[in-house]
């Protein structure tokens, strides 16, 4: 039993990456942050998904263009500046390709001078439209990217947990093995939803999905619970001491929230238990920037603080990136 795991008592801070003004590439919505410490620049970097807007007066899924990937920088994880080169990665525009109409859910793995960008590609314009698969591109400068010639690296397969779509990636390394945790759409025990599973690799390019042990995490699907939908999505995995943690989101078919799961060093990457006091992050008061949804976590830990980045959605569907911390305050 894990009591009071790191990040379980969060203090909300603010929106750290807002939508841009109408006409900009990310004026429709921003979401799905991935943050890392960039040793090339000695600053924190963030990649995120941005959408343009088709209507200057309305927000929400119906009024956005195709997803693209932006870049931002920070010295303290609280104050962020968007990189003027953004978007730094977009869909290929090549008909029939896995990311013909956009790229979303980015994750950066930086190793030996190379940035590995994992993302899910989409084949139709709009919010997460068309076929969705896991893809990979590499760069040495975050500007010029080379798509992996064998994309997609993971695609829907079978009639089970990843039957329909592949979503957000999260990569960790343990000893000499890379683990790619991701959520996929499919069916488990008659429930059609999103569930979290994983794949392994020795080289970051060739991935083997463990369909025998996946999904690793499924929402409760119990009426009245925060995860009543049964969804388990957008994993963010990290290790504290000998315990592995996974932040993830679910929803009760109205509002999103974030929870935690954990496993031991000996059982990793299997054996995940759901934290008994979930959710750790809930929606805010009516009128707040996260009154509708507070989910899709990405966790960053420093020597003395835990930063919980998430997608904050207001009642008017304004979708932006916010952060909560532990311990407080937000300084």
Order of alpha helices (4+ residues) and beta strands (2+ residues): beta-beta-beta-beta-beta-beta-beta-beta-beta-beta-beta-beta-beta-beta-beta-beta-beta-beta-beta-beta
